[in-house]
């Protein structure tokens, strides 16, 4: 059975370094593409409310980062 548990983590990206923020949750997705495509929906559905964090990153089932996005207006509206 494929591993399908992806992790969403908010935080701050300073010069490529990562500092974890207050939001850290997991959700299921069929594959990397589905996880990336469902990231905004998952954040909202899991109750995330934007605070001081500047970025969100997505980790695959092996906890490797597969995406990092700024939490800006373009992220929420695209």
Phi, psi and omega per residue, in radians:
X1 nan 2.266 -3.128
X2 -1.193 2.609 3.080
X3 -1.447 2.284 -3.005
X4 -2.256 0.208 -3.076
X5 -1.606 1.955 -3.138
X6 -1.842 2.628 -3.103
X7 -2.008 2.345 3.031
X8 -1.857 2.296 3.116
X9 -2.394 2.263 3.042
X10 -1.682 2.767 3.137
X11 3.072 -2.772 -3.122
X12 -2.173 2.387 -3.125
X13 -1.904 1.876 3.127
X14 -2.082 1.945 3.133
X15 0.959 0.680 3.096
X16 1.459 -0.167 3.079
X17 -1.519 2.685 -3.065
X18 -2.041 2.268 3.000
X19 -2.086 2.039 -3.094
X20 -1.111 2.516 3.110
X21 -1.798 -2.652 -3.000
X22 -1.549 -0.236 -3.038
X23 -1.928 2.208 -3.137
X24 -2.619 1.878 -3.102
X25 -2.458 2.818 3.108
X26 -2.078 2.660 3.068
X27 -2.590 2.835 -3.128
X28 -1.666 2.466 3.041
X29 -2.611 2.653 -3.081
X30 -1.173 -0.622 -3.111
X31 -2.831 -3.130 -3.099
X32 -1.022 -0.749 -3.117
X33 -1.096 -0.760 3.126
X34 -1.154 -0.658 3.125
X35 -1.138 -0.788 3.109
X36 -1.096 -0.748 -3.125
X37 -1.179 -0.456 -3.116
X38 -1.767 0.150 -3.050
X39 -1.067 -0.871 -3.136
X40 -1.077 -0.768 3.136
X41 -1.094 -0.744 3.138
X42 -1.132 -0.766 3.113
X43 -0.987 -0.853 -3.130
X44 -1.119 -0.816 -3.113
X45 -1.130 -0.486 3.133
X46 -1.527 0.044 3.025
X47 1.575 0.301 -3.136
X48 -1.182 2.358 3.006
X49 -2.225 2.191 -3.021
X50 -1.102 2.327 3.088
X51 -2.129 -2.194 -3.095
X52 -1.457 -0.211 -3.093
X53 -1.149 2.504 -3.121
X54 -1.805 -0.304 -3.055
X55 -2.466 2.841 2.993
X56 -2.253 2.488 3.060
X57 -2.245 2.706 -3.105
X58 -2.062 2.231 3.129
X59 -1.918 2.449 3.122
X60 -1.383 3.099 -3.107
X61 -1.025 -0.357 3.090
X62 -1.626 0.125 3.124
X63 1.223 0.410 3.023
X64 -1.589 2.402 3.128
X65 -1.215 2.258 3.112
X66 -2.028 -0.223 3.111
X67 -2.791 2.591 3.044
X68 -2.504 2.234 -3.092
X69 -2.294 2.526 3.003
X70 -1.258 2.468 3.087
X71 -1.519 1.379 -3.119
X72 -2.179 -3.131 -3.095
X73 -1.049 -0.662 3.127
X74 -1.081 -0.654 3.111
X75 -1.077 -0.777 -3.053
X76 -1.341 -0.401 -3.057
X77 -1.848 -0.193 -3.099
X78 -1.460 nan nan
